[in-house]
């Protein structure tokens, strides 16, 4: 692997919580990283051994799994969705907590699947199929990247699987949480091969994160 570590971080709320922790372990992005008008995706840091890429949360896992990045921060929902064997997730960072849940229209009892089949709107088809398979149910997943809550009202599906934090969005759309599939939090992930080949920088960086979280 290259001597320089490439660190993948996600856009969005997880990044806001990740930046103070990264600073404590000695990684601070260059000033242009914080410029909202800057369209760049690759950045230097105060550490010459570490560069940053900023990508969509779902892509963090892919970049790290395929070795394009060596380390990253992403929600455990993304890790479980892709189930990449190349990923090692050594540290639960303790923020970004929420849950991946099944939700249905309020007042509609969730009966057993008729004929062992359900239709579900979700951003997580892999996780959803595996969850229902364990119950002996075949899940037909309608892949959506957002606005899952509209699916039941518009007849796209009877159920949705999505991230839930406070439940406010579900309530506003007349939905209720019926089953929790997975408790979610932000994790530090590394590429297994890179971790083994780099006996100094990468394991040392992982240990710094572990120490900060433990402390």
Order of alpha helices (4+ residues) and beta strands (2+ residues): beta-alpha-beta-beta-alpha-beta-alpha-beta-beta-beta-alpha-beta-alpha-beta-alpha-beta-beta-alpha-alpha
